Amino acid sequence: MDNTMKKTNRPPYGLIAVLMVGAFIAMLNNTLLNIALPSIMKDLKVEASTVQWLATGFMLVNGILIPATAFLIQKYSVRRLFLAAMLLFTLGTVLAGFAHVFPVLLTGRMIQAAGSAILMPLLMNVMLVSFPVEKRGMAMGIFGLVLMFAPSIGPTLSGWLIQHYDWRMLFHFVTPIAIIVVLLGFFLLKDKKEKVDIRLDFLSLLLSSIGFGGILYGFSSAGSKGWDSPQVYGTLIVGVISLVVFILRQLKQEKPLLNFRIYKYPMFALSSVISMVVTMAMFSGMILTPIYVQTIRGISPLDAGLMMMPGAILMAIMMPITGKLFDKFGGRVLAIIGLTITLVTSYYFSKLTLETTYTHLIILYSVRMLGMSMVNMPVTTNGLNQLPGRFYPHGTAMNSTLQQVSGAIGTALLVTIMTNRTTTHATELGQAAMKHLTGLPTEELKQQIMMKAMLEGINDAFLVTVGISAVALILAFFIKRAKQAGDTNEVKPAPKKMAKLAEN
Protein backbone atom coordinates (compact mmCIF):
# COMPACT_ATOMS: atom_id res chain seq x y z
CA MET A 1 0.00 0.00 0.00
CA ASP A 2 2.90 2.30 0.58
CA ASN A 3 6.65 2.40 0.09
CA THR A 4 7.36 1.49 3.67
CA MET A 5 5.48 -1.76 3.35
CA LYS A 6 7.20 -2.58 0.10
CA LYS A 7 10.70 -2.22 1.47
CA THR A 8 10.34 -4.07 4.76
CA ASN A 9 8.20 -6.60 6.51
CA ARG A 10 8.30 -4.48 9.69
CA PRO A 11 4.80 -3.11 10.40
CA PRO A 12 4.53 0.68 9.83
CA TYR A 13 3.73 1.53 13.44
CA GLY A 14 3.81 5.31 12.89
CA LEU A 15 1.27 5.07 10.09
CA ILE A 16 -0.94 2.77 12.15
CA ALA A 17 -0.74 5.10 15.17
CA VAL A 18 -1.97 8.13 13.22
CA LEU A 19 -4.80 6.11 11.67
CA MET A 20 -5.81 4.78 15.09
CA VAL A 21 -6.00 8.31 16.53
CA GLY A 22 -8.35 9.30 13.72
CA ALA A 23 -10.52 6.20 14.19
CA PHE A 24 -10.52 6.79 17.96
CA ILE A 25 -11.93 10.31 17.52
CA ALA A 26 -14.67 9.01 15.22
CA MET A 27 -15.57 6.26 17.72
CA LEU A 28 -15.49 8.71 20.65
CA ASN A 29 -17.89 11.02 18.84
CA ASN A 30 -20.39 8.18 18.43
CA THR A 31 -20.31 7.13 22.07
CA LEU A 32 -20.58 10.75 23.22
CA LEU A 33 -23.85 11.14 21.36
CA ASN A 34 -25.68 8.07 22.74
CA ILE A 35 -26.06 9.55 26.23
CA ALA A 36 -27.10 12.89 24.70
CA LEU A 37 -30.12 11.52 22.78
CA PRO A 38 -32.70 12.19 25.57
CA SER A 39 -31.37 15.76 25.99
CA ILE A 40 -31.54 16.36 22.23
CA MET A 41 -35.11 14.99 22.17
CA LYS A 42 -36.11 17.50 24.84
CA ASP A 43 -34.20 20.50 23.45
CA LEU A 44 -35.15 20.10 19.78
CA LYS A 45 -38.62 18.71 20.59
CA VAL A 46 -38.34 15.45 18.62
CA GLU A 47 -39.56 11.92 19.36
CA ALA A 48 -37.45 8.77 19.87
CA SER A 49 -38.34 7.56 16.37
CA THR A 50 -36.91 10.83 14.99
CA VAL A 51 -33.83 11.23 17.17
CA GLN A 52 -32.71 7.68 16.34
CA TRP A 53 -31.94 9.05 12.86
CA LEU A 54 -28.77 10.54 14.40
CA ALA A 55 -27.62 6.93 14.76
CA THR A 56 -29.30 5.31 11.77
CA GLY A 57 -28.62 8.30 9.49
CA PHE A 58 -24.93 8.05 10.36
CA MET A 59 -25.00 4.35 9.54
CA LEU A 60 -27.04 5.01 6.40
CA VAL A 61 -24.29 7.19 4.93
CA ASN A 62 -21.68 4.67 6.03
CA GLY A 63 -23.62 1.87 4.38
CA ILE A 64 -23.82 3.85 1.13
CA LEU A 65 -20.17 4.99 1.00
CA ILE A 66 -18.28 2.02 2.46
CA PRO A 67 -18.77 -0.19 -0.64
CA ALA A 68 -16.66 2.35 -2.53
CA THR A 69 -13.79 2.10 -0.02
CA ALA A 70 -12.42 -1.08 -1.63
CA PHE A 71 -11.97 0.95 -4.82
CA LEU A 72 -10.59 3.98 -2.94
CA ILE A 73 -8.05 1.91 -0.98
CA GLN A 74 -6.72 0.38 -4.18
CA LYS A 75 -6.74 3.68 -6.10
CA TYR A 76 -5.37 6.25 -3.64
CA SER A 77 -2.66 6.48 -0.99
CA VAL A 78 -3.33 6.12 2.71
CA ARG A 79 -2.32 9.77 3.21
CA ARG A 80 -4.82 11.17 0.72
CA LEU A 81 -7.67 9.02 1.96
CA PHE A 82 -6.97 9.76 5.62
CA LEU A 83 -6.79 13.53 5.11
CA ALA A 84 -9.97 13.56 3.01
CA ALA A 85 -11.79 11.47 5.63
CA MET A 86 -10.68 13.62 8.58
CA LEU A 87 -11.50 16.89 6.78
CA LEU A 88 -15.04 15.66 6.10
CA PHE A 89 -15.39 14.47 9.68
CA THR A 90 -14.17 17.82 11.04
CA LEU A 91 -16.52 19.80 8.78
CA GLY A 92 -19.49 17.73 9.94
CA THR A 93 -18.49 18.15 13.59
CA VAL A 94 -18.35 21.96 13.28
CA LEU A 95 -21.75 22.09 11.55
CA ALA A 96 -23.40 19.82 14.15
CA GLY A 97 -21.92 21.91 16.97
CA PHE A 98 -23.79 25.00 15.80
CA ALA A 99 -27.08 23.25 14.99
CA HIS A 100 -30.26 24.76 16.47
CA VAL A 101 -32.74 22.67 14.48
CA PHE A 102 -32.77 18.92 14.01
CA PRO A 103 -32.24 18.87 10.18
CA VAL A 104 -28.97 20.84 10.53
CA LEU A 105 -27.77 18.50 13.29
CA LEU A 106 -28.63 15.48 11.13
CA THR A 107 -26.80 17.00 8.14
CA GLY A 108 -23.69 17.51 10.26
CA ARG A 109 -23.85 13.90 11.44
CA MET A 110 -24.13 12.65 7.86
CA ILE A 111 -21.08 14.68 6.78
CA GLN A 112 -19.22 13.18 9.74
CA ALA A 113 -20.32 9.76 8.52
CA ALA A 114 -18.87 10.42 5.06
CA GLY A 115 -15.44 10.75 6.67
CA SER A 116 -15.90 7.93 9.14
CA ALA A 117 -16.92 5.57 6.32
CA ILE A 118 -13.37 5.74 4.93
CA LEU A 119 -11.43 5.60 8.22
CA MET A 120 -12.34 2.17 9.59
CA PRO A 121 -11.89 0.07 6.41
CA LEU A 122 -8.65 1.94 5.69
CA LEU A 123 -7.23 1.18 9.14
CA MET A 124 -8.40 -2.44 9.03
CA ASN A 125 -6.78 -2.98 5.63
CA VAL A 126 -3.45 -1.53 6.81
CA MET A 127 -3.57 -3.84 9.85
CA LEU A 128 -4.22 -6.90 7.69
CA VAL A 129 -1.37 -6.29 5.28
CA SER A 130 1.04 -5.32 8.08
CA PHE A 131 0.85 -8.44 10.27
CA PRO A 132 1.15 -12.16 9.36
CA VAL A 133 -1.80 -14.44 10.08
CA GLU A 134 -0.19 -16.02 13.17
CA LYS A 135 0.22 -12.59 14.86
CA ARG A 136 -2.96 -11.00 13.59
CA GLY A 137 -5.19 -11.93 16.53
CA MET A 138 -2.98 -10.11 19.05
CA ALA A 139 -2.56 -7.14 16.69
CA MET A 140 -6.31 -6.89 16.20
CA GLY A 141 -6.76 -7.18 19.96
CA ILE A 142 -4.51 -4.18 20.61
CA PHE A 143 -6.32 -2.36 17.80
CA GLY A 144 -9.61 -3.16 19.56
CA LEU A 145 -8.22 -1.99 22.92
CA VAL A 146 -7.40 1.44 21.50
CA LEU A 147 -10.79 1.79 19.83
CA MET A 148 -12.73 0.47 22.84
CA PHE A 149 -11.06 3.07 25.05
CA ALA A 150 -13.43 5.57 23.38
CA PRO A 151 -16.62 3.80 24.55
CA SER A 152 -15.10 3.44 28.02
CA ILE A 153 -14.73 7.19 28.54
CA GLY A 154 -17.35 8.43 26.06
CA PRO A 155 -20.58 7.95 28.06
CA THR A 156 -19.13 9.36 31.30
CA LEU A 157 -17.52 12.32 29.53
CA SER A 158 -20.76 12.91 27.66
CA GLY A 159 -22.81 12.77 30.86
CA TRP A 160 -20.51 15.28 32.59
CA LEU A 161 -20.57 17.69 29.64
CA ILE A 162 -24.36 17.53 29.28
CA GLN A 163 -24.87 18.02 33.01
CA HIS A 164 -22.73 21.16 33.02
CA TYR A 165 -23.11 22.47 29.46
CA ASP A 166 -25.38 22.32 26.44
CA TRP A 167 -25.29 19.09 24.38
CA ARG A 168 -23.63 21.05 21.55
CA MET A 169 -20.48 21.10 23.69
CA LEU A 170 -20.03 17.44 22.71
CA PHE A 171 -19.20 18.57 19.17
CA HIS A 172 -17.26 21.67 20.26
CA PHE A 173 -15.11 19.36 22.42
CA VAL A 174 -14.28 17.06 19.50
CA THR A 175 -13.61 19.84 16.93
CA PRO A 176 -10.12 21.00 18.12
CA ILE A 177 -9.00 17.38 18.58
CA ALA A 178 -10.11 16.56 15.03
CA ILE A 179 -8.19 19.57 13.69
CA ILE A 180 -5.03 18.41 15.50
CA VAL A 181 -5.44 14.93 13.96
CA VAL A 182 -5.73 16.49 10.49
CA LEU A 183 -2.48 18.39 11.08
CA LEU A 184 -0.75 15.23 12.37
CA GLY A 185 -1.79 13.38 9.24
CA PHE A 186 -0.67 16.21 6.97
CA PHE A 187 2.85 16.41 8.43
CA LEU A 188 3.51 12.80 9.48
CA LEU A 189 2.01 10.67 6.71
CA LYS A 190 4.40 10.52 3.74
CA ASP A 191 3.35 7.38 1.87
CA LYS A 192 2.99 7.42 -1.91
CA LYS A 193 0.76 5.33 -4.12
CA GLU A 194 1.88 3.95 -7.46
CA LYS A 195 -0.48 4.65 -10.32
CA VAL A 196 -3.18 1.97 -10.46
CA ASP A 197 -5.20 1.23 -13.59
CA ILE A 198 -8.65 1.03 -12.00
CA ARG A 199 -11.79 3.03 -12.70
CA LEU A 200 -14.86 3.63 -10.60
CA ASP A 201 -18.02 2.00 -11.95
CA PHE A 202 -20.54 4.79 -11.31
CA LEU A 203 -23.53 2.58 -12.17
CA SER A 204 -22.46 0.08 -9.50
CA LEU A 205 -22.01 2.91 -7.00
CA LEU A 206 -25.48 4.23 -7.84
CA LEU A 207 -27.05 0.78 -7.50
CA SER A 208 -25.34 0.11 -4.15
CA SER A 209 -26.38 3.56 -2.86
CA ILE A 210 -30.02 3.00 -3.83
CA GLY A 211 -29.90 -0.60 -2.58
CA PHE A 212 -28.34 -0.10 0.85
CA GLY A 213 -29.88 3.37 1.22
CA GLY A 214 -33.40 2.17 0.38
CA ILE A 215 -33.25 -0.73 2.83
CA LEU A 216 -31.86 1.42 5.63
CA TYR A 217 -34.30 4.27 4.99
CA GLY A 218 -37.23 1.86 4.94
CA PHE A 219 -36.35 0.29 8.28
CA SER A 220 -35.51 3.68 9.82
CA SER A 221 -38.82 5.24 8.73
CA ALA A 222 -40.97 2.38 10.02
CA GLY A 223 -40.83 3.69 13.60
CA SER A 224 -42.59 6.96 12.76
CA LYS A 225 -44.63 6.04 9.68
CA GLY A 226 -45.54 2.39 10.31
CA TRP A 227 -44.83 -0.73 8.25
CA ASP A 228 -47.98 -0.25 6.17
CA SER A 229 -46.81 3.14 4.85
CA PRO A 230 -46.08 3.17 1.07
CA GLN A 231 -42.98 5.21 1.85
CA VAL A 232 -41.68 2.38 4.03
CA TYR A 233 -42.46 -0.73 2.00
CA GLY A 234 -41.89 1.15 -1.27
CA THR A 235 -38.31 2.10 -0.39
CA LEU A 236 -37.67 -1.41 0.95
CA ILE A 237 -38.81 -2.98 -2.33
CA VAL A 238 -36.75 -0.54 -4.42
CA GLY A 239 -33.76 -1.13 -2.14
CA VAL A 240 -33.95 -4.93 -2.39
CA ILE A 241 -34.34 -4.89 -6.20
CA SER A 242 -31.42 -2.44 -6.60
CA LEU A 243 -29.24 -4.54 -4.30
CA VAL A 244 -29.99 -7.74 -6.26
CA VAL A 245 -29.11 -5.99 -9.55
CA PHE A 246 -25.95 -4.58 -7.91
CA ILE A 247 -24.81 -8.03 -6.74
CA LEU A 248 -25.48 -9.62 -10.15
CA ARG A 249 -23.51 -6.83 -11.84
CA GLN A 250 -20.55 -7.30 -9.47
CA LEU A 251 -20.42 -11.04 -10.18
CA LYS A 252 -20.09 -10.37 -13.91
CA GLN A 253 -17.34 -7.75 -13.67
CA GLU A 254 -13.62 -8.49 -13.75
CA LYS A 255 -12.88 -5.64 -11.30
CA PRO A 256 -16.07 -5.18 -9.26
CA LEU A 257 -16.73 -2.29 -6.89
CA LEU A 258 -17.45 -4.79 -4.12
CA ASN A 259 -16.36 -8.36 -4.79
CA PHE A 260 -19.11 -10.76 -3.71
CA ARG A 261 -16.99 -13.74 -4.80
CA ILE A 262 -15.36 -13.57 -1.37
CA TYR A 263 -18.47 -15.31 -0.06
CA LYS A 264 -17.19 -18.50 -1.69
CA TYR A 265 -14.90 -18.71 1.35
CA PRO A 266 -17.16 -20.37 3.98
CA MET A 267 -15.55 -18.96 7.13
CA PHE A 268 -15.73 -15.42 5.80
CA ALA A 269 -19.40 -15.90 4.88
CA LEU A 270 -20.17 -17.34 8.33
CA SER A 271 -18.28 -14.58 10.13
CA SER A 272 -20.24 -11.93 8.19
CA VAL A 273 -23.59 -13.39 9.24
CA ILE A 274 -22.60 -13.74 12.91
CA SER A 275 -21.13 -10.22 13.01
CA MET A 276 -24.32 -8.77 11.50
CA VAL A 277 -26.52 -10.50 14.07
CA VAL A 278 -24.32 -9.46 17.01
CA THR A 279 -24.11 -5.86 15.75
CA MET A 280 -27.91 -5.67 15.60
CA ALA A 281 -28.09 -6.69 19.25
CA MET A 282 -25.22 -4.40 20.35
CA PHE A 283 -26.33 -1.18 18.64
CA SER A 284 -29.91 -1.58 19.83
CA GLY A 285 -28.76 -1.93 23.43
CA MET A 286 -26.66 1.22 23.13
CA ILE A 287 -29.80 3.17 22.11
CA LEU A 288 -32.42 1.54 24.36
CA THR A 289 -30.41 1.60 27.60
CA PRO A 290 -29.93 5.43 27.78
CA ILE A 291 -33.64 5.94 26.97
CA TYR A 292 -34.65 3.62 29.83
CA VAL A 293 -32.15 5.04 32.31
CA GLN A 294 -32.82 8.74 31.67
CA THR A 295 -36.38 8.98 30.36
CA ILE A 296 -38.06 6.36 32.56
CA ARG A 297 -35.85 6.27 35.64
CA GLY A 298 -34.86 9.95 35.66
CA ILE A 299 -31.19 9.14 36.24
CA SER A 300 -28.88 12.07 35.39
CA PRO A 301 -26.78 11.98 32.20
CA LEU A 302 -23.58 11.79 34.27
CA ASP A 303 -24.81 8.83 36.32
CA ALA A 304 -26.06 7.19 33.12
CA GLY A 305 -22.59 7.56 31.64
CA LEU A 306 -20.93 6.21 34.80
CA MET A 307 -23.29 3.22 34.65
CA MET A 308 -22.03 2.30 31.18
CA MET A 309 -18.34 2.97 31.86
CA PRO A 310 -17.37 -0.28 33.68
CA GLY A 311 -18.75 -2.36 30.82
CA ALA A 312 -16.87 -0.36 28.21
CA ILE A 313 -13.62 -0.54 30.24
CA LEU A 314 -14.09 -4.30 30.66
CA MET A 315 -14.62 -4.64 26.91
CA ALA A 316 -11.46 -2.62 26.21
CA ILE A 317 -9.36 -4.70 28.63
CA MET A 318 -10.67 -7.91 27.11
CA MET A 319 -9.74 -6.98 23.53
CA PRO A 320 -6.00 -7.89 23.66
CA ILE A 321 -6.80 -10.87 25.90
CA THR A 322 -9.34 -12.28 23.44
CA GLY A 323 -6.87 -11.53 20.65
CA LYS A 324 -4.24 -13.67 22.35
CA LEU A 325 -6.79 -16.41 23.12
CA PHE A 326 -7.89 -16.31 19.48
CA ASP A 327 -4.32 -16.90 18.28
CA LYS A 328 -4.13 -19.93 20.58
CA PHE A 329 -7.61 -21.49 20.48
CA GLY A 330 -9.37 -19.97 17.45
CA GLY A 331 -12.70 -18.14 17.33
CA ARG A 332 -15.24 -20.92 17.92
CA VAL A 333 -14.86 -21.35 21.70
CA LEU A 334 -14.71 -17.60 22.28
CA ALA A 335 -17.80 -16.97 20.15
CA ILE A 336 -19.86 -19.68 21.86
CA ILE A 337 -18.99 -18.43 25.36
CA GLY A 338 -19.46 -14.78 24.41
CA LEU A 339 -22.81 -15.31 22.68
CA THR A 340 -24.12 -17.41 25.57
CA ILE A 341 -23.33 -14.52 27.92
CA THR A 342 -24.95 -12.05 25.50
CA LEU A 343 -28.10 -14.16 25.22
CA VAL A 344 -28.53 -14.57 28.99
CA THR A 345 -27.92 -10.89 29.78
CA SER A 346 -30.27 -9.80 26.98
CA TYR A 347 -32.97 -11.94 28.59
CA TYR A 348 -32.45 -10.23 31.94
CA PHE A 349 -32.58 -6.83 30.22
CA SER A 350 -36.08 -7.80 29.01
CA LYS A 351 -37.16 -8.01 32.68
CA LEU A 352 -36.45 -4.38 33.67
CA THR A 353 -38.84 -2.75 36.15
CA LEU A 354 -39.36 0.72 37.60
CA GLU A 355 -37.47 -0.48 40.71
CA THR A 356 -34.44 -2.14 39.04
CA THR A 357 -31.44 -1.00 41.09
CA TYR A 358 -28.59 1.08 39.71
CA THR A 359 -26.07 -1.59 40.81
CA HIS A 360 -28.05 -4.30 39.02
CA LEU A 361 -27.95 -2.24 35.80
CA ILE A 362 -24.18 -1.71 36.05
CA ILE A 363 -23.48 -5.42 36.57
CA LEU A 364 -25.89 -6.52 33.85
CA TYR A 365 -24.55 -4.04 31.27
CA SER A 366 -20.92 -4.87 32.14
CA VAL A 367 -21.43 -8.62 31.80
CA ARG A 368 -23.24 -8.08 28.47
CA MET A 369 -20.30 -6.07 27.13
CA LEU A 370 -17.92 -8.79 28.37
CA GLY A 371 -19.80 -11.31 26.26
CA MET A 372 -19.74 -9.13 23.18
CA SER A 373 -16.00 -8.50 23.54
CA MET A 374 -15.44 -12.23 23.00
CA VAL A 375 -17.35 -12.32 19.72
CA ASN A 376 -16.87 -9.48 17.24
CA MET A 377 -13.10 -9.21 16.80
CA PRO A 378 -12.28 -12.97 16.91
CA VAL A 379 -15.11 -13.88 14.52
CA THR A 380 -14.27 -11.08 12.07
CA THR A 381 -10.53 -11.82 12.12
CA ASN A 382 -11.14 -15.54 11.60
CA GLY A 383 -13.22 -14.80 8.51
CA LEU A 384 -10.71 -12.37 7.02
CA ASN A 385 -7.86 -14.83 7.63
CA GLN A 386 -9.32 -17.18 5.02
CA LEU A 387 -9.22 -14.57 2.24
CA PRO A 388 -6.28 -14.23 -0.15
CA GLY A 389 -4.42 -10.98 0.47
CA ARG A 390 -5.62 -9.27 -2.69
CA PHE A 391 -9.19 -9.55 -1.39
CA TYR A 392 -8.49 -7.76 1.90
CA PRO A 393 -9.83 -4.37 0.69
CA HIS A 394 -13.05 -6.08 -0.42
CA GLY A 395 -13.30 -8.12 2.79
CA THR A 396 -12.84 -5.10 5.07
CA ALA A 397 -15.22 -2.98 2.96
CA MET A 398 -17.83 -5.76 2.97
CA ASN A 399 -17.57 -6.25 6.74
CA SER A 400 -17.78 -2.52 7.43
CA THR A 401 -20.75 -2.14 5.07
CA LEU A 402 -22.68 -5.01 6.60
CA GLN A 403 -21.86 -3.82 10.13
CA GLN A 404 -23.34 -0.40 9.39
CA VAL A 405 -26.34 -1.87 7.58
CA SER A 406 -27.08 -4.40 10.33
CA GLY A 407 -26.50 -1.79 13.04
CA ALA A 408 -28.91 0.62 11.38
CA ILE A 409 -31.50 -2.09 10.72
CA GLY A 410 -31.16 -3.43 14.28
CA THR A 411 -31.49 0.02 15.82
CA ALA A 412 -34.41 1.04 13.58
CA LEU A 413 -36.18 -2.31 13.98
CA LEU A 414 -35.93 -2.41 17.76
CA VAL A 415 -36.80 1.28 18.22
CA THR A 416 -39.81 0.61 15.98
CA ILE A 417 -40.75 -2.38 18.12
CA MET A 418 -40.33 -0.27 21.26
CA THR A 419 -42.47 2.54 19.81
CA ASN A 420 -45.26 0.28 18.52
CA ARG A 421 -45.37 -1.87 21.65
CA THR A 422 -45.39 1.26 23.83
CA THR A 423 -48.50 2.46 21.98
CA THR A 424 -50.15 -0.96 22.39
CA HIS A 425 -49.34 -1.18 26.11
CA ALA A 426 -50.51 2.43 26.67
CA THR A 427 -53.88 1.59 25.11
CA GLU A 428 -54.24 -1.56 27.19
CA LEU A 429 -53.20 0.14 30.44
CA GLY A 430 -55.46 3.10 29.71
CA GLN A 431 -58.47 0.85 29.13
CA ALA A 432 -57.73 -1.07 32.35
CA ALA A 433 -57.45 2.17 34.31
CA MET A 434 -60.74 3.52 32.94
CA LYS A 435 -62.60 0.52 34.35
CA HIS A 436 -61.68 1.63 37.86
CA LEU A 437 -62.29 5.37 37.38
CA THR A 438 -65.53 7.32 37.58
CA GLY A 439 -64.13 10.39 35.80
CA LEU A 440 -61.38 11.21 33.33
CA PRO A 441 -57.81 10.14 34.22
CA THR A 442 -55.61 12.86 35.71
CA GLU A 443 -52.44 14.11 34.01
CA GLU A 444 -50.34 12.35 36.66
CA LEU A 445 -52.08 9.05 35.94
CA LYS A 446 -51.62 9.52 32.19
CA GLN A 447 -47.91 10.11 32.74
CA GLN A 448 -47.61 6.98 34.89
CA ILE A 449 -49.40 4.94 32.22
CA MET A 450 -47.02 6.22 29.50
CA MET A 451 -43.94 5.49 31.62
CA LYS A 452 -45.14 1.96 32.34
CA ALA A 453 -46.04 1.47 28.66
CA MET A 454 -42.60 2.65 27.50
CA LEU A 455 -40.93 0.34 30.01
CA GLU A 456 -42.86 -2.63 28.63
CA GLY A 457 -42.04 -1.51 25.09
CA ILE A 458 -38.31 -1.48 25.91
CA ASN A 459 -38.60 -4.93 27.54
CA ASP A 460 -40.30 -6.28 24.42
CA ALA A 461 -37.52 -4.86 22.23
CA PHE A 462 -34.84 -6.49 24.41
CA LEU A 463 -36.74 -9.78 24.21
CA VAL A 464 -36.32 -9.66 20.44
CA THR A 465 -32.53 -9.34 20.95
CA VAL A 466 -32.67 -12.64 22.85
CA GLY A 467 -33.90 -14.33 19.68
CA ILE A 468 -31.30 -12.51 17.60
CA SER A 469 -28.52 -13.65 19.95
CA ALA A 470 -29.83 -17.23 19.84
CA VAL A 471 -29.46 -17.29 16.03
CA ALA A 472 -25.83 -16.13 16.31
CA LEU A 473 -25.10 -18.73 19.02
CA ILE A 474 -26.35 -21.57 16.82
CA LEU A 475 -24.20 -20.36 13.91
CA ALA A 476 -21.12 -20.10 16.17
CA PHE A 477 -20.99 -23.92 16.51
CA PHE A 478 -20.07 -24.12 12.80
CA ILE A 479 -16.95 -21.93 13.12
CA LYS A 480 -13.62 -23.55 12.19
CA ARG A 481 -10.12 -22.10 12.41
CA ALA A 482 -9.52 -20.46 9.03
CA LYS A 483 -6.41 -20.88 6.91
CA GLN A 484 -5.55 -18.52 4.10
CA ALA A 485 -7.06 -19.89 0.90
CA GLY A 486 -4.91 -21.03 -1.97
CA ASP A 487 -5.63 -21.38 -5.66
CA THR A 488 -9.08 -22.26 -7.01
CA ASN A 489 -10.45 -22.32 -10.51
CA GLU A 490 -11.88 -18.82 -10.22
CA VAL A 491 -9.68 -17.24 -7.60
CA LYS A 492 -5.98 -16.62 -7.93
CA PRO A 493 -3.66 -17.71 -5.13
CA ALA A 494 -2.78 -15.24 -2.43
CA PRO A 495 0.59 -13.50 -2.81
CA LYS A 496 3.26 -15.05 -0.63
CA LYS A 497 5.02 -11.87 0.38
CA MET A 498 3.50 -9.21 2.59
CA ALA A 499 4.89 -6.56 0.24
CA LYS A 500 2.74 -7.85 -2.60
CA LEU A 501 -0.34 -7.78 -0.38
CA ALA A 502 -0.03 -4.02 -0.19
CA GLU A 503 0.11 -3.61 -3.97
CA ASN A 504 -3.27 -5.32 -4.34
Buried (B, 14 or more C-beta within 10 A) or exposed (E): BBBBBBEEEEBBEEBBEBBBBBBBBBBBBBBBBBBBBBBBBEBBEBEBBBBBBBBBBBBBBBBBBBBBBBBBBBBBBBBBBBBBBBBBBBBBBBBBBEBEEBEBBBBBBBBBBBBBBBBBBBBBBBBBBBBEBEEBBBBBBBBBBBBBBBBBBBBBBBBBBBBEEEBBBBBBBBBEBBBEBBEBBEEEBEBEBEEEEEEEBEEBBEBBBBBBBBBBBBBBBBBBBBBEBEBBBEBBBBBBBBBEBBBEBBEEEEEBBBBBBBEEBBBBBBBBBBBBBBBBBBBBBBBBBBBBBBBBBEBBBBBBBBBBBBBBBBBBBBBBBBBBBBBEEBBBBBBBBBBBBBBBBBBBBBEBEEEBEBEEBBBBBBBBBBBBBBBBBBBBBBBBBBBBBBBBBBBBBBBBBBBBBBBBBBBBBBBBBBBBBBBBBBEEBBEEBEEEEEEEBEEEBBEBBBBBBBBBBBBBBBBBBBEBBBBBBEBBEEBEEBEBBEEEEEBEEBBEEBBBBBBB
